[in-house]
Amino acid sequence: MKQVRLVLFAVLLALAGCGPVIETQYTLIPPSSPEGRMCVAQCQQTTQYCRQSCRLEKQTCVADQRSRAMMDYQQYVNERTAKKEPIKRTPSSFEQTWRCNDSGCDGACQSDFRTCFATCGGQVIPRQVCTAFCS
């Protein structure tokens, strides 16, 4: 776990030297018609379902990773015990829950919402904003 943190810190430190971090933020202007607003409400509901699906997918992934970690840990314990070597690791040192990052899923939900919003007659106005290492 310490090694993962060290690598992550090194990567973040390297990225800091690369310049500013720019992200796109969106201003949403809703449609003026009642039909358009009803359409946007449906878009919002679909987005909620999408996000719930992302959360469920992540929970399933984390549970799978923890199950694999326990199997890997048990194999490690068996090997160490057979060699009469001390057990130095814990089950959590075998976990790879970082593989369960759901930011891509949530980003897709947001992108789909903006597309739906515009299809309903709303305006989506993108704007580039510096969020880190700005000068």
C-alpha positions as CSV (number, residue, x, y, z in Angstrom):
1,M,0.0,0.0,0.0
2,K,2.9,2.3,0.8
3,Q,4.4,1.6,-2.6
4,V,1.1,2.5,-4.3
5,R,0.9,5.8,-2.5
6,L,4.5,6.6,-3.3
7,V,3.9,6.0,-7.0
8,L,0.7,8.0,-6.9
9,F,2.5,10.9,-5.2
10,A,5.3,10.7,-7.8
11,V,2.9,10.8,-10.7
12,L,1.0,13.8,-9.1
13,L,4.3,15.6,-8.6
14,A,5.3,15.0,-12.2
15,L,1.9,16.3,-13.4
16,A,2.3,19.4,-11.3
17,G,5.3,20.4,-13.4
18,C,3.3,20.0,-16.7
19,G,1.4,23.3,-16.3
20,P,-2.2,24.3,-15.6
21,V,-5.0,21.9,-15.3
22,I,-8.0,22.9,-17.5
23,E,-11.5,21.5,-17.2
24,T,-14.6,22.2,-19.1
25,Q,-17.6,23.5,-17.1
26,Y,-21.0,23.9,-18.6
27,T,-23.8,26.5,-18.2
28,L,-27.2,25.0,-18.9
29,I,-30.0,27.2,-20.0
30,P,-33.3,25.3,-19.8
31,P,-35.8,25.3,-22.7
32,S,-38.6,27.8,-22.4
33,S,-41.5,25.5,-23.5
34,P,-43.4,23.3,-21.1
35,E,-42.7,20.3,-23.4
36,G,-39.0,21.1,-23.3
37,R,-38.9,21.3,-19.5
38,M,-40.8,18.0,-19.3
39,C,-38.3,16.5,-21.7
40,V,-35.4,17.7,-19.4
41,A,-37.1,16.2,-16.4
42,Q,-37.0,12.8,-18.2
43,C,-33.3,13.4,-19.0
44,Q,-32.6,14.0,-15.3
45,Q,-34.4,10.8,-14.4
46,T,-32.4,8.8,-16.9
47,T,-29.2,10.4,-15.6
48,Q,-30.1,9.3,-12.0
49,Y,-30.6,5.7,-13.2
50,C,-27.3,5.9,-15.0
51,R,-25.5,7.1,-11.9
52,Q,-27.1,4.4,-9.8
53,S,-25.9,1.9,-12.3
54,C,-22.4,3.3,-12.0
55,R,-22.5,3.0,-8.2
56,L,-23.7,-0.6,-8.4
57,E,-21.0,-1.4,-10.9
58,K,-18.4,0.0,-8.6
59,Q,-19.7,-1.8,-5.6
60,T,-19.7,-5.1,-7.5
61,C,-16.1,-4.4,-8.7
62,V,-14.9,-3.6,-5.2
63,A,-16.6,-6.8,-3.8
64,D,-14.9,-8.9,-6.6
65,Q,-11.5,-7.3,-5.9
66,R,-11.8,-8.0,-2.2
67,S,-12.8,-11.6,-2.9
68,R,-9.8,-12.0,-5.2
69,A,-7.6,-10.4,-2.5
70,M,-8.7,-12.9,0.1
71,M,-7.9,-15.8,-2.3
72,D,-4.5,-14.4,-3.1
73,Y,-3.9,-13.8,0.6
74,Q,-4.8,-17.4,1.4
75,Q,-2.5,-18.7,-1.3
76,Y,0.3,-16.4,0.1
77,V,-0.3,-17.7,3.7
78,N,-0.3,-21.3,2.5
79,E,3.0,-20.8,0.6
80,R,4.7,-19.0,3.5
81,T,3.4,-21.6,6.0
82,A,4.8,-24.4,3.8
83,K,8.2,-22.7,3.7
84,K,8.0,-22.0,7.5
85,E,8.4,-18.2,6.7
86,P,6.7,-15.4,8.6
87,I,3.5,-13.9,7.3
88,K,4.3,-10.2,6.7
89,R,1.3,-9.2,4.5
90,T,-2.4,-8.6,5.3
91,P,-5.4,-9.3,3.1
92,S,-5.7,-5.6,2.3
93,S,-2.2,-5.6,0.8
94,F,-3.6,-7.8,-2.0
95,E,-6.6,-5.5,-2.7
96,Q,-6.6,-3.7,-6.0
97,T,-9.8,-1.6,-5.6
98,W,-8.2,1.2,-7.5
99,R,-9.2,-0.7,-10.6
100,C,-12.8,0.1,-9.7
101,N,-12.6,3.8,-10.6
102,D,-16.0,4.9,-11.8
103,S,-15.2,8.4,-13.0
104,G,-15.5,7.4,-16.6
105,C,-18.9,5.9,-16.0
106,D,-20.2,9.1,-14.2
107,G,-18.6,11.2,-16.9
108,A,-20.5,9.3,-19.6
109,C,-23.8,9.9,-17.6
110,Q,-23.1,13.6,-17.5
111,S,-22.2,13.7,-21.2
112,D,-25.4,11.9,-22.1
113,F,-27.4,14.3,-20.0
114,R,-26.0,17.3,-21.8
115,T,-26.8,15.8,-25.1
116,C,-30.4,15.0,-24.0
117,F,-30.7,18.5,-22.5
118,A,-29.8,20.1,-25.8
119,T,-32.1,17.7,-27.7
120,C,-34.9,18.9,-25.5
121,G,-34.3,22.5,-26.7
122,G,-32.0,23.6,-23.9
123,Q,-28.7,25.4,-24.4
124,V,-25.4,23.9,-23.3
125,I,-22.6,26.4,-23.1
126,P,-19.1,25.0,-22.5
127,R,-16.4,27.1,-20.8
128,Q,-12.8,26.2,-20.2
129,V,-11.6,26.9,-16.6
130,C,-8.2,26.5,-15.0
131,T,-8.7,24.4,-11.8
132,A,-5.1,23.8,-10.7
133,F,-1.5,25.1,-11.2
134,C,-2.9,28.3,-12.7
135,S,-0.7,31.3,-13.2
